[in-house]
Every structure is written in structure tokens, then in C-alpha cells.
Amino acid sequence: MSRNIETVTTYLDGFRKNDHEQILSCLTGDIEWTVFGAFHLTGKDAYDKAIDGPPEFLDPPHLEVVRMVEQGDVVMAELTGTVRRAAGGEMRMSMAEVFVMRDGKIAERRAWVIELKENDHR
């Protein structure tokens, strides 16, 4: 496993446990995080505040890696997941994540999150 894949794997493990310290240890100080259609933030402090997600969701999400590929300093991951809703039920989702790496740490995270309401593709 490459250093970059190992960092992303450690990061995802931390996200599954809502372990802020583990997550933040994988990031550069000037981290940028974009979830397209939702938000963009910069810096570890802002990132730390956003880890728990919006209040309409409970607990950390359950995430499964479908595949992960690496080219140079970029790791791309396809994920599926679920997260419980505070109002009841859960949200199922499919995600594409691009991790831009610098010196073995995540310098930028770019995410596309699609809610799945009917089946595994819709």
C-alpha cells in the first residue's frame, strides 16, 4: 500500500469513528474541502468544525470503499454509505472523492455526494 493510500485509508477509518484527532492528523494545515453543491472550506479549524456534519444527521456515516485508485499525488475513491437521520430513517448515498496529496497528507478533498432514494443507482 502506498503512503498516500495509507493516509486516505487512515482518514476514512477516522471518519467512520468520528475521531477528530485521527482525521486531522491526515490533513495539511491549509486543507481545502469542497462538497460540490453544498460547501467549501479552508483550514484545519474549519474542517474540524464540519466533521460532525449537519445536525439533521446522527452519528458518523457508515462508509464502504468500492474502489480506490492513485495517480501521482491524487487518490480517487468511490464510496457507498449510509447515515442515520435525526428525524428517523437513514440516507443512502454514493460518493466520489478526490484527495489531492502533499507530502503524504491530504491537502485538498473534493467530494460529490449523491443521495440514493430508490435503488443502488437512483
Summary of the structure (lengths in Angstrom):
residues: 122
radius of gyration: 14.0
end to end distance: 32.8
largest distance: 42.3
contacts: 335
relative contact order: 0.20
helix: 22%
strand: 53%
